[in-house]
Amino acid sequence: MIPTIPHEYNEEELKKIAQLRSLLETCKELDVGTEDVLLTKFLEGSDWDVEVAYKKIHSYYDFKNKHPEWVAKRLPRDLKPIMDLKTKFLLPFPDKNGRTIYVHRLVDAFDKFPNYFYDLVEFDDMIFEVALAMPSTQKNGVTVILDMKGLTKSFIKSMNPKTIKIANKKNDVLPFKETHFHVVNTSFMMSTALSLVMPFLGKKIKDKMYFHGNNLHKLREHIGYENLPAEYGGPEENILDYDKIYENLCQHEPYLERLQQYKKICK
């Protein structure tokens, strides 16, 4: 199932969608689709400036060429063993500001999966693309809850300066209008890791990163009580449903597979 975008655009927005589509269709360097969902995610992320959106598309595919291991190359069913670890969840309801809520829990499985770090990167990429296909995410952005309870030395080893710099770049090229990070269940080990990571994080991430420790009161203030999962201080009926995220990703396999074929042609 390929996500569809409601036809709720005004005349000026429809004009800009057509302009961006024309630019892509005449660009010999880009071998990409021109479906509305691809165009609008970059237009929304550029405040509907066609030239900025066009440059962002180029930047995204430049990143994909330079760092192919940082984008998904497989499909959800191929990562089922990783998904069975129940580390990531995309909630069916947004935060109080309309941003899509994404929960990422740390689960150490480095011994079981030799390329575990990049398995998680691919899993993230699939979730981001499915989220970006939703009009609400395009318009409002995403809220990420990072649960650090499962932080181990194996994760810290993966947090080297090179990796952090590439993660910064990935954050820059993804066309989210806003990305807010809420870090919960921190520990002494987390403080040690943070002292190593923070100097390499970009301003864009630092300015939208909030640390709550084990106190969920502030998290409720930021996200809204009714919008939080039960285990993070929300209503008991707000359950993190692993089956839903896997079903959702599988439903979008044709769309994800198409995205993986798009590329920038290197001269």
N, C-alpha and C positions, 0 to 999 in steps of 0.2 A: 504494500500500500504506500503510494507516494503522497506525502502531506500536501494538502491543498490550502490555499490562502483565500479567505473570504473576499469577495469583490466589494470592498468597502473603501476603495481609494477614490480620492477626489480627482477632478480633471487634471490638475497640475501634477499630482503623483503619477497618474497613468501616463502622462506625457514623459515624465522622467524615467519611468520603467521602460518605455519605448526607446528613449534616447540611449539608455545604458545597454539595452539589448542590441541596438544598432552598432554601438561601439564594439561590443564583443563579437558580433557576427562579422565585422570587417577587420578584426585583429588577427593577423596571421600567427602571432606568437602564442595565442591562447586556444587550446582545444577544450572548450568547456561548454556546458549546456547553457541555455538562456531561458529556462523555465522561471516563472514568477518567483517561486520560493527561493531560488538562488539570488535573483536580482534584488528582491526586497530585503533579504537579510543584510546585504551589503549597503543598500540605500538607507535602511533604518539606522544602521550602525554608523552612517555618515551624515545623519540629519538631512537626508534626501539631497545631498550635493552630488550630482552625477559624476563630476570629475574626481572627487575624493573617493567615491565608491569604486570607480574604475581603477584608481591607483591601489586601493585596498585589495581588490581582486588580484592584481598583479603581485602585490606584496605577499598575499597568501600563497599563491602558486610558486613564487620564488622560494618561500619557506619550505614548501612541500618538496621542491627539487633538492634543496640544500640539506634538509633533515627528513628524509623519507621514513626513518624509524619513529618519527614523532606524529605520524598520521596513520589511520587505520588502513591496513592492507587485507585484513581478513573480515569475515562476517560474524554476526553474533553467535551463530551456532558453532563456529570454530573456537570461540572463546568461552563456551559453556562451562568448562571446568573452572575457569577463573571467576565467572559469574556466580558459580555455586558457592564461592567463598562469602558471598553476601557482603561485599564491601561498598557497593555504590547503589544509590537509589535516586530516582527522579520522581518527585512527589506530584500527585495529581492536582494539588492546590498550590497557589502562589503565596508569597509573603504579603504582608499588609500593603506593600507598595506595588503589588502586581508582578514582582519578579519571580521567575521560576525557581523553585527550591531544589537544590542538588545536594545530597548527603554523601560524604566520602568518609568511610571508616577505614582505618589502617588495620590490615590483617597480614601478618608476616607469613608468606608462603615461598620465600626465596629458596628454601631447600627442596621444595617439591617441584618448582617450575624454574628451569635454568635462566629463562629470559623474563622473569617475573616483572621487573620494573617496566619493560617495554610492553608486556602484556597489559599492564594497568594503563599505560599511555594510550594504547589502542582502544581499550575499553572506554576511557575518558573521551576519546575522539568521537566514538560512536554516539555517546550520550550527548555530547555538545552539539553534534550535527542534528540529531533528532530534536533537541531542545530549540535549536535555531530555526527549525522548520515551523515552529509554532508562532503565530502572530503575536501572542502575548509576550513571548521571550524576545522577539525582534523589537518590540516597542519598549519593553521595560527592563530587559536584561536578566541577570541570574544572581541568585544568592547561594553561596556555597557554604555548607556547614562541614568543617574539617574536624573530625573526631580523632584526636591524637592518642586515645587510650592505648591503642595497639602499637605505639611507636617502639621500635627496637633498634639495635645497633646496625642491623642490615639496612633499614631505611635510611639511617643517618649516613651510612657509607655511600648511598646513592645521591646524597645531597651535596655533591661537589660543585665548585664554582662553574665549571663548564655546563653541567646539567641545569643549574639554576638560571644561567644566562639564556640557555635555549628555551627553558620554560617561560622566561620573561618575554622572549620573542614570540613564542606561541600565543601567549596571552595578548600580545599586541596585534597579531594578525587575525585572530578570531574576531568576527564583527559583532561581539556583544556590545550593546549600548552602554551597559554598566555591569561590572562584576564586583560583588561584595563578598568578602571572606570572613566567616565567623569561626574562630578556632576554639574548640571546647576540649575538656578533659586533658588539660596540659599537666606536665609533671616536671621534675627536676631535669630529667633527660631531655624534655622538650626545650627547656630554657637553654641547655647546653647547645642543642642543635640550632636553636634560633640565633644564638650569638654567632654561629658560623654562617648561617644563611642570610640574615638580614642585610649585611653589607652588599650583597649581590642582587637583592630584590629591587625591581624597578619602582619608581615613585608611583606609577599607576596602580601597582598592587599594594604598596605600603599604605597609600592614602585611603584604601577601602578595606583594610584588614583590622579586625577587632578580636581581642583576646578576652575570653570569658572564664578561663580556668574551669573550675567545677561549679561555678555559680551561674545558674541559668536565668536569673532574674533579668539581667541586661539583654540576654538573648531574646527573651520574650518581648522586651521593649522594642528591640530592633525589628523583629520578624512578625510579632503578634502571636498571642497565646493560641488563638484558634487555628493558626496556620502551622504550628510546630508539630513534629512527630511526638508521640507520647513519651518516648524515652529521652527527649530533650526538653521536657517541661510542658508539652501540649496536651490536649484532651486525649483520654485513654483510647478513643476510637480511631485516632490518627496513627495507624500502624504502618511501619515500613514493610512494604509488600515486595519481596524479592521477585515473586512470580510475575508481577505487573511490569517491572522494568524489563525482564527478559522477553515477555510477550510483546511489549511495545517495540523493543529493538527488532525482534524477529518480524513483526508486521511491516517494519520499515526497511527490511533487507534489500528490496529492489531499489529503493531510493539510495541507500548507503552504497550499494554496489555501483550505481551510476556515478555517484560522487567520486568514488575511487578511480574511475576511469579518466576523470577530468585532469588536465595537466597543462603546464606551460612548456612549449617546445623550445628546447635549448638550441641555440645556433652554434 
